[in-house]
C-alpha cells in the first residue's frame, strides 16, 4: 500500500546543517525545522506501524559535489515528526538516488508498506 508520493521543491539540509550545538546542548537548526514544516504539508499523519520501503530522489540545484546520504536523515526524521510512521526504524528498504539538476532543488519521496 502506498503511503506517500510527493515532490517537494527544495533540498533538505545535510547532516552538517541539521543540528546546532550550544555548549552541551544540541537542537534542530532553523533549516531543519523549516523542512519539517514543509513536509508536514504533504504528509497525512497515519502513524503507520508497518514495515516500510522508501524511494528518495534528490534533484540538486547545481552540479556541486554532494554526498546524497547526508540529506537522507532530514527526510526520514521529517516523515516521523509529521506522523507518517512511528519511527524511522520501520524502514527496511531505502533506495536513494541522485536525479537531474533542477533549478532551486527538488526531492521526490515515495513510501510504501512492504
Secondary structure, 3 states (H helix, E strand, C coil): CEEEEEEECCCCCCHHHCEEEECCEEEECHHHHHHHHHHHCCCCCCCECCCEEEEEEEECCCCCCCCHHHHHHHHHHHHHHCCCECCHHHEEEEEEEECCCCCCCEEEEEEEEC
